[in-house]
């Protein structure tokens, strides 16, 4: 890896924090190659030593290059269904379509490519098929 930073410390911190929430501090520390204490200090806002920063950058690059197979259209659909389950039954279908449409708007607004699972959901939920630009 070159001496040039791959991403900012703040972005690294956000990514590490999300991964720690999804797994554990020890798991992420092991993946990065840092001690759990060092990673905890980094998450608390301390600037890591140069070797630790290099390890964090390398981990970030590895994570970015991993295929994103952890989400499927079916899994996301189930999650959205769980989120709207307390709505009256006659409004749930429309609500799911609106959530799908909003996700598509968010991806478009950020200029991010639409993930395959979202494209599949847009086909399955017609209200989510049209991206409405404001």
C-alpha positions in Angstrom: 0.0 0.0 0.0 1.3 3.5 -0.8 2.0 6.1 1.8 -0.9 8.1 0.6 -4.1 7.8 2.8 -6.8 5.6 1.3 -9.6 7.3 3.3 -10.0 9.7 6.1 -9.7 8.8 9.8 -13.3 9.8 10.3 -14.5 7.5 7.5 -12.3 4.7 8.9 -13.8 5.4 12.4 -17.3 5.2 11.1 -16.7 2.0 9.2 -15.0 0.4 12.2 -17.8 1.5 14.5 -20.4 -0.1 12.2 -18.5 -3.3 12.0 -18.0 -3.4 15.7 -21.8 -2.9 16.2 -22.5 -5.8 13.8 -19.9 -8.2 15.3 -17.7 -7.3 18.3 -14.7 -5.2 19.2 -12.5 -8.2 19.6 -13.5 -9.6 16.2 -12.8 -6.4 14.4 -9.5 -5.9 16.3 -8.4 -9.3 15.2 -9.3 -8.6 11.6 -7.5 -5.3 11.6 -4.5 -6.6 13.5 -4.8 -4.3 16.4 -5.3 -4.9 20.1 -8.9 -4.4 21.3 -7.7 -1.6 23.6 -6.0 0.2 20.7 -9.1 -0.1 18.6 -11.3 1.1 21.4 -9.1 4.2 21.8 -9.3 4.8 18.1 -13.1 4.6 18.2 -13.0 7.1 21.2 -11.3 9.6 18.9 -7.6 9.1 19.5 -5.2 9.3 16.5 -3.7 5.9 15.9 0.0 5.3 15.7 1.3 5.2 12.1 1.5 1.4 12.0 -2.0 1.0 13.4 -3.3 3.6 10.9 -1.7 1.5 8.1 -3.4 -1.6 9.4 -6.7 0.2 9.5 -6.3 1.4 5.9 -5.4 -2.1 4.7 -8.4 -3.5 6.5 -10.6 -0.9 5.0 -9.3 -1.7 1.5 -9.9 -5.4 2.1 -13.4 -4.8 3.3 -14.2 -2.5 0.3 -13.1 -5.2 -2.1 -15.2 -8.0 -0.5 -18.3 -8.9 -2.5 -21.4 -7.7 -0.8 -23.4 -11.0 -0.6 -24.6 -10.4 2.9 -27.9 -8.8 1.7 -30.6 -10.4 -0.4 -33.8 -9.0 -1.8 -35.7 -11.5 0.3 -33.9 -10.6 3.5 -34.4 -6.9 3.0 -38.0 -7.4 2.1 -38.5 -9.3 5.3 -36.8 -6.6 7.3 -39.0 -3.9 5.7 -42.0 -6.0 6.4 -41.0 -6.2 10.1 -40.6 -2.5 10.2 -44.1 -1.8 8.9 -45.9 -4.6 10.6 -47.6 -2.3 13.1 -49.3 -0.3 10.4 -52.9 -1.2 9.5 -52.8 -4.2 7.2 -54.4 -2.3 4.3 -51.5 0.2 4.3 -48.6 -2.3 4.6 -48.2 -3.0 0.8 -48.1 0.7 0.0 -45.7 1.4 2.9 -43.3 -1.2 1.6 -43.4 0.3 -1.8 -42.7 3.7 -0.4 -39.7 2.5 1.6 -38.3 0.9 -1.5 -38.9 4.1 -3.5 -37.2 6.1 -0.8 -34.2 3.8 -0.8 -33.9 4.2 -4.5 -34.0 8.0 -4.1 -31.3 7.9 -1.5 -29.0 5.8 -3.7 -29.6 8.1 -6.6 -29.1 11.3 -4.6 -25.7 10.0 -3.4 -24.8 8.9 -6.9 -24.2 5.4 -5.6 -24.9 2.4 -7.8 -28.1 0.7 -7.0 -27.5 -2.7 -5.4 -28.9 -5.8 -7.0 -31.2 -6.5 -4.1 -32.8 -3.0 -4.4 -33.3 -3.4 -8.2 -35.1 -6.7 -7.4 -37.3 -5.1 -4.8 -38.2 -2.3 -7.2 -39.5 -4.9 -9.6 -41.4 -6.7 -6.9 -42.9 -3.6 -5.4 -44.2 -1.3 -8.2 -44.6 1.7 -6.0 -40.8 1.5 -5.5 -40.1 1.1 -9.3 -40.2 4.8 -10.1 -37.4 7.0 -8.7 -39.0 10.4 -8.0 -36.5 13.2 -8.1 -37.3 16.3 -6.2 
